[in-house]
Amino acid sequence: MSAGRIDIEHLQIRLGQGAQAFEALHDVSLGIAPGEFVCLLGPSGCGKSTLLGALAGHLSPTAGGIRIDGQPVSGPDPSRGLVFQQHTLFPWQRVIDNVAFGLKMQGVPRAARREQAAALLASVGLAGFEDRYPTQLSGGMQQRVEIARVLINQPRVLLMDEPFGALDALTRVKMQQLLLQVWERIRTTVVFVTHDIDEALFLADRIVVMSARPGRIVEQIVLPFGRPRDAALVTDPAFVALKRRCLGLLHGAEPLPRLSPLGAPAAAPAAWRFAV
């Protein structure tokens, strides 16, 4: 079996205690091939991050289970790297030492780990910034460091929780392109959480669309676009058609309210639906 195979079987997760408990995920089953890039797409609160937390080993299933390469997920492991929306860099350490931290914990000698860290920084376009501190970098550069710090552990699975959500639009596009360049070299399995349809369509091999809470899979879309991809893809008619399809799924094929001249919602024609 190739490294990075994910099997999720009838996963249910309840969160909270007592009267505050609620079902976050309901009967989720999903298989992800080694090296596949999968985006989880859904509205806020639908359980995307909960599913990612379960894959990382931070949340335990209420029912069902998760296997990575045939082995049950029972807790966190360096073979599953996690990247959040906000970076988790140590502000008191230089960039190169932040990236090398995982190897330090493994007992790798200082010279060897710094050499590997420098090579990874170069691969994400940060050669020459090794001795800066995180506060001396822009938001996009900090996320590049964060990705390099995760990749230095050579994870079989890379879990990304809206990693570019806090960036401005132009930086976000650049980071998406950078991520694809890195992924096309290493081909680790990626599970990427987003509520941005354009981002999902641009990045993924397959989009898994999730419902509102309790989260469940409502559709899976295999994308027909070749690789490598560039910014021109977003104007492709097939891209636009799939975006409309995703919009329809996310809105439950119900129309958005129209506004009357005074700004109050007006009833939409019953027959109007999103085209898919």
N, C-alpha and C positions, 0 to 999 in steps of 0.2 A: 504494500500500500504506500502510495506517495505521501510525503510529509505535507500536512496542512489540510487533510480531509476533515470536514465537520459534519456531524450527524446530530440533528436535534429531533427528538422523538416525543411527540405528545406533551410538550412542555407546558406546565401551568405554574404560575408564580403568583402568590398572594403576598401583599405587603401590609404593614401596620399590625396593630394589636387590638383585640377585643372589638368594640363597636366601631373602631376606626379602620378595621381591616377591609381591604378591597382586593379584587382580582385584577392584577396588572396585565397578565398574559393568559390567554385561554387556548389550550390545545394547539400549540404551535409545533409543526413538523417541517423540517427543512434540511436538505442535503446540499453541501457546498463542496465543489471539487477542489483538489489541490491547485493552488495558483490562480483561482478564480477571484475576480473583483466583483463583490456583491454590495449593492447599496440597499439599506433599509430605509424606505420612504414612507412617511406618514405624518399626520397632524401632531402637534404638541400634545404630550400626555398619553400617546397611544402605546407606550411600552417599548419603544425602540431602544432607549438607553438601558431599560431594565433587561432586555434581551442581551445587550452588549455586556452588562454587568454579570449576567449569568455565564456568558461565554468566557469572561475573564476569570471566573471563579469567585467573584465577590458576593454573589447572591446564590442561595441554594434553591433548587426547584421544590415546589409544593408537590408536584407530580411530574412524571416523565423524567427525561434526562438528556444530557449532552455528552457526546463522545468526540474526542479529537484523535484522529488516527487510531480509532478503535478503543481508546482508553477513556474511562469516565472522567469528566471534569469534577474535581473534588476540592479545588482551591486555586489560588493564584499560582502562576508558573512563568518563569522568564521566556518560555517558548511561545507565550501569548503576550505580545506587546500592546500596550494601551496608550492612545493619544487622545487627550481631552481638548475641549474648546479653548480653555485657558491653560497656558503652559505651567509646568510644575518644576521649573528649573530652580536650582539653588542660587539665590542672588549673591551669596558670598563666594561662590566659586567661579572661576573663569570658564569661558565657553568650552574649552577643550577638556577641562576636568569634569564639567557637567556631562559631556558626551561619554567620557571614559569611565563614569561612575560604576556602571554595571560590571565592567571588566575588573575594576578595583575590588568589588564585592566577591568576584570569583577568584581573586588572588593573582591575577595577571600582573607581571612586573610593570613598573611605572613606564619605562621606555616603550615597551611593546604596546601597552594600552593607549598611550598618547599617540603613537604612530598610527594605530588603527583609527583613533578618533579624528586625527588630522585628515586621513584619507576620506572618511565619511563626511567631514565638514566640506571638503573640496567637492564631493559628489553632490552636495546640496547647495553649491554656490557660495560657500562661506570661507573659502581659503583667504587667509589674511586677517580673519576675525577671531582666531583661536584664543588670543589673550584678552579679549574684551570680556566685560561682565554683562549678564543678561540685560541689566537696565540701560546699557549703552547701545542696545539693538532696537530696531523697529519691531512691531508686532509680528510681521511676516517673517523676519529673521529669527525671532524667538521661536516661532513654530518650526522653522527649519532645524534649529538646534534640537528641539523636542523630538522631531522625527528621527534625527541622527542618533539621539541618545537611546531611542527604542530599537533602532535597527542594528546597533552595535552588538546586541545580544542575539542577532540572527534568528528572530522569531519565526516559527512556522506559520503563525497566524498574527496578522496586524489588525487590531481593533481600533477604530477611529470614531470618536463621538463628536460630530460636528466640529472638526478641528479648525475649520476656516470661518466659522460662523461669526467671530468677533472682528474679522478683517474687513477693510473697505473693499468695494467691488473690484477694482483693478488688481489689488494685491491678491484677492481671493482667486481670480482667474489665473494669475501667475503661479500661485501655489498649487492649484489643480493641475496645471501643466507640468510643474516640477514633480508632483507626486506620481503622475503617470510615467514620467521619464525614469524615476527611481524604480517604480514597480516593474516596468518593462525589463529592467536589468536583473532584478532579484527574483521576481515572480513568486513572492510569498502570497499566501491567501489573505485577502483583505475583506473585512466586513466594515462598511462605512455607513454611519448613521447620518441622515440629513432630512430636512423637511423642504429642501430646495430642489424643485423638479429639474431645473436646468443642470444643476450640479450632478444629480444622479444620472441623468441622460448622458452627460459628457464623460463621466468617469467609468461607469459600470459595464461589466459584461451582462449582468442581470440585475433587474430591479425587483425587490420584494416589497409590494405595497401592503401596508398594514392598516387595519381599521382603527377607529376611535376605541378608547378603553371599554372593555378589556381587549387588549391587542390580540389580533389574530390575522393570519395572512388572507388577504382577499384576492390577490392576483400576483403572478410572477410574469415579468416581461423580459424576454431575452432580446438584447439589443442587436440590430443588424449592422452596426457601424464597425468598419475596420479600424485597425490601429497601424501606426500612431494616429492620434487625433489632434486637430488644431482648432483654434477659435472659430474658423469658418463653419464648423459643423453645426453651430446653433442656428444658422440660416437655412440649413438643408430642409427641404419639404418633409422628409421622413422624420426628422428631429421635431419639427413643429407639430406634425400629426401625432407623434407619440406623447408630446407634451400635453396636447388636448386630451388624449386618452387618460393620462395620469391625473389631470385636473378633474376629469369626470369621475374617476375612481375615488379620489380624495374627497370629493363633494358628494359622494353617493349618488351621482348622476342627477342631483337636484340643482335647479337654477339658483344663482346668486340673486338676492333681492334687488329689484330696480328701485331707484329713488324717484319720488314724485317731484314736481317743480319746487315744492316747499322743503324737500329734503327728507320726507317721511318715506319709509319703505312702501313700494307699490306692489300689488299682487302681480306675479309673473304668470304668463299664460301656462296653463296646466300641461300643454303638449310640448312646451319648450324643454329641451334637455341638452346637455353637453354632447356634442358630436364626438364619437370615438372611432 
